[in-house]
């Protein structure tokens, strides 16, 4: 086995992880197999050791081990994790155990629009009343209208104008914008629309998002949306 002094994740969503703190192992050859994955699954087993958490999860395809900075997890949870790098024949000194394969990740990510995301960011929602005029054109809709008519709008392209209240970049290959226009019911969760896009915007920007509406979108592992706009183009006044 080869000693790894430092294993660093230099990606948008990544924190760094030191492999020396974990133990020994070998990583995939750079360029041939970068070993980068999006990880999601049901937690089967959790072990904490030396300031790190090792979790066994059941993904859609297989059971696998993850390693991350110490994180509160429990068996039975369904969790999506930041992408990870695979190491083979990895030996944990603290556990005195060798893992045939283990994925290193910076930890769980709460997808925008989900209960976990709303709970984490509730205090960060902007204070005061938001009021943004409706997008122009035949396809213009308010957020309340999108939720009310989501079944008939499923698969159709619409435009929604709103204020960006939260941005999560680089999740599943897209930027996730959380927008509000002052319509809808906050108690029912119909006042905010999640928009996925390759474009970018900052919290506080007023934008027009034009994209495809998906109704009852289920990404699996508990991440379901009553309505979400995908593949959107973002324009600013």
C-alpha positions in Angstrom: 0.0 0.0 0.0 1.1 3.5 -0.7 1.1 6.4 1.9 -1.0 9.4 0.8 0.2 12.5 2.7 -2.7 14.7 1.5 -5.8 14.0 -0.5 -7.3 17.3 -1.6 -10.6 17.9 -3.3 -10.4 21.1 -5.4 -13.9 21.3 -6.6 -16.7 23.9 -6.2 -18.6 21.9 -3.6 -15.6 20.2 -2.0 -13.9 20.7 1.3 -10.4 19.2 1.6 -9.9 15.8 3.2 -6.5 14.6 4.4 -6.0 11.0 3.6 -3.0 10.8 5.9 -5.4 11.4 8.8 -7.5 8.5 7.6 -4.7 6.0 6.8 -3.3 4.4 3.7 -4.7 3.6 0.2 -4.4 4.2 -3.5 -6.4 6.5 -5.7 -7.5 6.1 -9.3 -5.0 7.2 -11.9 -5.5 10.9 -12.9 -6.9 11.4 -16.4 -7.9 7.7 -16.9 -10.4 7.4 -14.1 -10.9 10.5 -11.9 -13.2 8.5 -9.6 -15.7 11.4 -9.2 -19.3 10.3 -8.3 -22.5 11.8 -7.1 -23.5 9.8 -4.1 -27.0 9.2 -2.8 -28.5 6.4 -0.8 -29.9 4.9 2.4 -27.5 4.8 5.4 -27.0 1.3 6.6 -24.2 1.6 9.2 -22.2 4.5 10.8 -18.8 4.4 12.5 -17.0 7.4 14.0 -13.3 7.3 14.6 -10.5 9.9 14.9 -12.7 12.8 14.0 -14.1 11.2 10.9 -17.3 9.3 10.0 -17.4 6.1 7.9 -20.9 5.3 6.6 -22.1 2.3 4.7 -24.9 3.2 2.2 -27.1 1.4 -0.2 -27.1 3.4 -3.5 -29.3 2.5 -6.4 -26.6 0.2 -7.8 -24.6 -1.1 -4.9 -23.6 -0.9 -1.3 -20.5 1.2 -0.6 -18.5 2.8 2.1 -18.1 6.6 2.5 -15.5 8.5 4.6 -16.0 12.2 5.6 -15.2 14.6 8.4 -17.2 13.6 11.5 -20.9 14.1 10.6 -24.1 13.3 12.5 -25.7 10.4 10.6 -27.9 7.5 11.6 -28.9 4.2 10.1 -32.1 4.5 8.1 -31.6 8.0 6.8 -31.7 8.7 3.0 -28.9 11.2 2.2 -27.3 12.8 -0.8 -23.6 13.5 -0.4 -21.2 15.8 -2.3 -19.3 14.0 -5.1 -16.5 11.8 -3.8 -13.2 10.3 -4.9 -12.7 6.5 -4.7 -9.7 4.9 -3.1 -9.0 1.1 -3.2 -7.5 -1.1 -0.5 -7.7 1.7 2.0 -6.5 1.0 5.5 -7.9 3.1 8.4 -5.3 3.2 11.2 -7.9 4.4 13.8 -10.3 1.5 12.9 -7.5 -1.0 12.2 -9.5 -2.0 9.1 -8.9 -2.2 5.4 -11.7 -1.2 3.0 -11.6 -2.7 -0.4 -13.2 0.5 -1.8 -14.1 3.7 0.0 -15.4 7.1 -1.3 -14.1 10.2 0.3 -16.6 13.1 0.4 -16.9 16.4 2.2 -20.3 15.2 3.6 -24.1 15.5 3.0 -25.7 18.2 0.9 -29.2 19.5 1.4 -30.8 19.9 -2.1 -32.6 23.2 -2.6 -36.4 23.0 -2.1 -36.3 20.0 0.2 -37.3 19.9 3.8 -33.7 19.6 5.0 -32.7 22.6 2.8 -35.6 24.7 4.1 -34.8 23.8 7.7 -31.1 24.7 7.3 -31.8 28.0 5.5 -35.0 29.2 7.1 -33.2 32.0 9.1 -31.4 33.1 5.9 -34.6 34.0 4.0 -34.8 37.7 3.2 -36.7 39.9 5.6 -39.6 42.1 4.3 -42.2 41.7 1.6 -41.1 40.6 -1.9 -43.1 41.9 -4.8 -41.9 41.3 -8.3 -44.0 42.0 -11.5 -45.0 39.0 -13.6 -42.9 38.0 -16.6 -44.2 39.4 -19.9 -45.4 37.3 -22.8 -47.8 34.4 -23.3 -45.6 32.0 -21.3 -45.3 34.4 -18.3 -46.4 32.9 -15.0 -46.3 33.8 -11.4 -44.9 31.3 -8.9 -48.4 30.8 -7.5 -49.7 30.0 -11.0 -46.9 27.5 -11.6 -47.8 25.6 -8.5 -51.6 25.8 -9.1 -51.3 24.6 -12.7 -48.3 22.4 -12.3 -50.0 19.3 -13.8 -51.0 21.1 -17.0 -47.6 22.9 -17.2 -45.6 19.7 -16.8 -43.1 19.5 -19.7 -43.9 23.0 -20.9 -41.6 26.0 -21.1 -42.7 29.0 -19.0 -41.1 32.3 -17.9 -41.1 33.3 -14.2 -39.7 36.6 -12.9 -38.6 36.7 -9.3 -36.0 37.7 -6.7 -33.2 35.2 -6.0 -33.2 34.4 -2.3 -30.7 31.6 -2.3 -28.0 30.1 -4.7 -26.4 26.7 -4.5 -23.8 26.3 -7.2 -22.4 23.1 -8.8 -25.0 20.6 -7.5 -25.5 17.7 -9.9 -23.9 19.8 -12.7 -26.2 22.8 -12.3 -26.7 26.0 -10.3 -29.8 25.9 -8.2 -31.7 29.2 -7.7 -34.4 29.7 -5.2 -36.7 32.5 -6.4 -39.7 34.3 -5.0 -42.1 36.9 -6.5 -44.4 37.6 -3.6 -47.1 35.2 -4.7 -48.0 31.8 -3.2 -48.3 30.6 0.4 -45.2 30.3 2.5 -47.0 27.9 4.9 -47.7 25.5 2.0 -44.3 26.0 0.4 -45.8 27.4 -2.8 -44.1 30.8 -2.5 -40.6 29.7 -3.7 -39.6 28.0 -6.9 -36.4 26.0 -7.4 -34.7 26.7 -10.7 -31.8 24.6 -12.1 -29.6 26.3 -14.7 -26.2 26.5 -16.2 -26.4 30.3 -15.8 -25.5 32.2 -12.7 -27.1 34.8 -10.4 -26.5 36.1 -6.9 -28.9 36.3 -4.0 -30.8 39.6 -4.3 -30.9 39.7 -8.1 -34.2 40.1 -9.8 -34.2 37.7 -12.8 -36.4 36.1 -15.4 -36.1 32.4 -15.5 -37.3 30.6 -18.7 -37.3 26.8 -18.5 -39.2 23.6 -18.5 -41.6 22.9 -15.6 -41.5 19.4 -14.0 -44.4 18.4 -11.8 -43.9 16.0 -8.9 -40.3 15.6 -9.8 -38.6 12.8 -7.9 -34.8 12.6 -7.8 -35.0 9.6 -5.5 -33.9 9.1 -1.9 -36.6 11.5 -0.5 -35.9 14.4 -2.8 -39.2 15.2 -4.4 -40.6 18.5 -5.7 -44.2 19.5 -6.3 -42.9 21.8 -9.0 -39.4 22.6 -10.3 -38.1 24.5 -13.3 -35.2 22.8 -15.1 -32.7 23.7 -17.9 -33.5 27.3 -17.4 -32.1 30.4 -19.1 -31.6 33.3 -16.8 -31.8 36.9 -17.9 -31.6 40.1 -15.8 -33.3 43.5 -16.4 
